[in-house]
Amino acid sequence: MLWAAACEGDGMTMIDSHDWTTAAADLDARGWTILPRLFDPGQCEAMAALYDGGAGFRSHVVMQRHGYGRGEYRYFAYPLPPLVEALRSALYPRLMPIANRWHERMGIDVRFPAEHRAFLDRCHEAGQKRPTPLLLRYEAGDYNCLHQDLYGEHVFPLQAAVLLSSPGKDFSGGEFILTEQRPRMQSRAEVVPLSEGDAVIFAVTHRPQRGTRGDYRVTMRHGVSSLRSGSRHTLGVIFHDAT
């Protein structure tokens, strides 16, 4: 029942309702953008409830055991829940032109195909066959260290996270944090203001930045600050698969 509820929804309809001109400009300017209310409260609740359902996952990671922070997450197995699959497939063609433009600006030869299925075929041929969408859960005192989600040779330069819990109601603290490191400059941090159902799209590892002598690469990392109280669930959507 929980799995069926979390699978409801048309990913293409959700995606098409957003202002992608503004989103693309945000991504170029700062490396992240917010898609407000991508999931409704019922979808958030049902998706978060899958965490303890036990079925449909390929692995379970306890962050503290690996030095990643505190908290835990589960990677979905194939086949993905239809809502997650629809979201992944619908976001990709919106982000693909941005990804290709970024690679061109950063002097990276790799280009991405129009369809996500074709990109996954490229990953799978290189041995990256394990799905990477995941559910994360944090309790009071938990946090996620700054990191980059790199799982093999083939990396799509943008990813998404959907907040499934309500700040101020379900939890306090637990802000989503992005940092950027520009060459020969100190790191800059931003706290991304998310509400329940919002998605943040952000750079996985690098993004281009215009300088006086042309474009250069900015290194990006992301994490979650310590929860002060409550429980926080997040859906992570990564477009490349893992080895």
N, C-alpha and C positions, 0 to 999 in steps of 0.2 A: 504493500500500500504506500509506504513512504517513497519507494523507488518510483512508482507510477506518478505520484504527486510532483516529485522533483523533475519529472521528465516532461511536464506539461509546458507548452509555450512554443511560439514560432520565433526562432532566433533571427530570421531575416527581417521580420516585422519589427522586432525590438531594435535592431541595429539601424534600419533605414529611417527611424524617427528622429535620429540625432543629427546635429549640425556638424557635418564632417569638414566643412570649410574651416570653421573655428577650431575644431579638434586638430586638424593638420597644422594650422598656424601655431597652436599651443605646443604641439610636439616639436616643431622646428625651433621654436623660441626657447623652450625650457626642458624638453625631453619628457613631458608628461601632460596628460589631459584627463578630465573627468567626463564620463558619460552618466548623467544623473538618472537615477531610478531605472536602471536597466532591468532589474528584477523587482517584481512586486513583493509585498510582505509574505504572501503565501508561498511563493517560490523560494524566498530566502529561508523560511522556516523549514520547508520540506527538504531543501538541499542540505541545510545544516544537520538535520536529523539523520541523514544518511550516514553520518560519521560513525555512529554507534551501531549501525545496522549490520556490519560485518561482511556483507556480500558486495561484490563489484569492485574490490580493490586488489591491487597486486602487491603492495608493500605498505608497511607501517614504520615511520621513523620517529624516534624519540630524540629531540634535538640535543638534549644535555649529554647524551652518550657520545655525540660526535663533535661537541664543542660549537654547535650551531647557535646556541642560546638555550632557552627553556620553552617548552611547549611540544607539540607533536603534529604530525601530518600523515595523511594517507594518499598514495597515488592510486588513481583509478586504473582498472584493467580495461582492456578492450573486450567487448564493445563498450564505449563510453555511454553514460546516460544520454538519451536523445537531446535533452536540453543543453548539456555540455557540448555534445557533438555539433548541435545546431549553432551554438554561440561561437565555437572555434571556427567552423566553416564559414559563418557569416562575417566575422570580424576580419578574417584573413584577406579577402579581396579588397576591403577598405584600407587595410594597412600596407598591402603589398606595394602600391605605388610609392608610398612614403619610404618604405624599406629600400626600394631600388634607388630612389633619389638620394637617400642617406649614403648608400654604398658608393654611388657615383661621386658624391661630394667628398667622401673620405678616401677615395682612391682604391676601393676594394672591388675587384673584378667580378665577384659573384653577383648574379641577379636571380630574382625569385620568380617562379612561374605564376600564371594568373590564378590557377586553382590550387587550393590547399592540398588536395589529393596528390597532385603532381609533386609538390614539395615533400610530402610524406614519403612518396615513392623514392625520392632522392635520399632521404634520411635512411629508409629501410635498406636500400641497396648498399649503404655504407655501414650497416650493422646497427644503426640507431632505430630499434624496433619497439622499444618499451614506451608506452604512453606517459606523458608528463603532466596532464591536468591533475590537480590535487585539491584536497580539502585540508585546511589547517585549523587547529583548535588551540586557543590560549586560555589559561586560567590566571587568577591573580598571581602576580609575581613573574609571569612568563614574558618572554621577549624573543625577538629574532635578530641575530647579529646582521650587520651589513654584509651583503653578499651579491653574487651574480649567478643566475641560473643557466649554467653552461653544461651541456650533457654530451658533447661530442664535437666532431668536426663541423657539422652543419648547424648553424645557429641563426634563427630568425631574430632580427634586432629589436623587436617589440613584443611585449607580452601584456597580459591583463590580469587584474585581481578584482573580484566582486566582494564587497563587504556584506556578509549575511546577517550581521547582528546590528543592534541599534545603540550607538554611542549615547551614554548618559542614562540609558534604560537597562541594557543588557550588560554593559561594562563601562568602566572608566579607565583613562589612560589608553594604552594600546594604539598610539597614533602610527599611521603609515609614514615612513620617513624615506626620503631620497637624498642622496648626496652626489655632488659632481666634483670632479677634480680636473681643473684645467692646468695645462703645462706651466710649471714654475709659479703656481698660485696656490694659496691655501684652499682646502676643501670648503664647499658651500653646502649647507643642509636645508631642506625644505620639509615641512610637515604638510601632508596632503589632506585637506579637510573632506572626509567621506561621511556620508549618511548611509543608513541601511538601504541596500539595493543598488548603490552607486558602484560603478566600475571605474578603476583608474587604469589607463593605458600608459605604459612607460617603457623607456629604453632598457634593454637587457644588460648591455655592457658598455657600448659607446654610442655617441651621437655627434653629428657635425656641428661646429660652431663657427660662425663667420668672424674672421679677424681682419686686421688691417692688411695682411699679406695673403688673404684667401682663407679657405676653410681649414680647420684643424679638429682633432678628435678630443672630445670630452669624455672622461671615464665616469660611468654611472654605477652606483650601488643602491640597494634598497634594503629595508628592514622594518621592524616594528618595535616601538618603545615598550617599556614595561607596563603591563596591566596593573592598575591599582586595585581593581575589584571586578568581579563578575566573570563572564565567559564570552569569548570572541571567536566567531567562525568566519573563514574566508574561503572562497573558491578561487584557485589560481589557474589561469589558462595560458599555457606555454605552447608555442606552435611547432617547435622542433621536438622530435622524440629523442629518447635516451639510449645509450649503448647498454 
